[in-house]
């Protein structure tokens, strides 16, 4: 590696770190001001507040990385142009493409690391964050109705009011079976105050309930003290996973959830979009640098301020474009994979056109 490459990479990385710290502090201050009333109303201790923002920091860093990377690329390239360093490099025979190489290479490594960071570290921190919100801010807690409602198979729906992970006992349980040829017609329904999991036989046992069977316009009821339900296709571990939000799941857990949804006949579109978006968002840093760096590295009217302003505007348009495409994808208008990568594909094509037009 040439001395010049080391110099540019060093300046670039230092600016990225500074940008991440600055953006993170601004983000935390704004969020703290918005949540100040909640912290005071629930009398949250100061150490819990500090812990909350420590575990919130990985998510903030993930969101701010593309913006910080863009700012660093623009600042480093703009500084080189203003100090005539870029002019000296070009006079020595270095092309703009060669000048961009250290930035693109470094950003590529950042994007690869961002896949792991956003796929595993951020979800781990989000689990602690959600726990603190539920325990101290009372967020995301439902006090009425069923807190679990899921499809166990193509013809079976399960509703659970409360599940105790320590005893593997579910309360206020309803299991509904439907006709496989006509899913609008219910064939049977089991209602029980308790559903216990027998770890020795690995089966569920309904207690003190009633089973209703529907045949045409007639129905019959059978009351029971204990009813073995060996055909149920879920375990206590599956129930625990169903209570986890997607933001708390790592890439492996999301993949398992997708398989589970496909197996039970549920629509996995939203989960697929989330899974593919973890990879697509990690590449955002590389895309915005490819798009924004040529603007800063070439001489244009209006100076650096206009170039930075245009690049920032393009970045936020990029993020908005990504959200809009996700909305179309969740409505079924786009394939999940295309939904996650559509913004990247569009702006990468625009970046390629911009790079080709650069004069040597």
ABEGO torsion letter per residue (X at the ends): XBAAAAAAAAAAAAAAAAAAAAAAAAAAAAAAAAAAAAAAAAGBBAAAAAAAAAAAAAAAAAAAAAAAAAAAAAAAAAAAAAAGAAAAAAAAGBBAAAAAAAAAAAAAAAAAAAAAAAAAAAAAAAAAAAAAAAAAAGBGBBABEBABBBBABAABBBBBABBBAAAGBBBGBBBBBBBAABAABBABBBBBABBBBBAAAGBBBBBGBBBBBBBEABBBBBBBABBBBAABABBAAAAAAAABBAAABBAAAAAAAAAAAAAAGBBAAAAAAAAAAAAAAAAAAAAAAAAAAAAAABBBBGEAAAAAAAAAAAAAAAAAAAAAAAAAAAAGABBAAAAAAAAAAAAAAAAAAAAAABBX
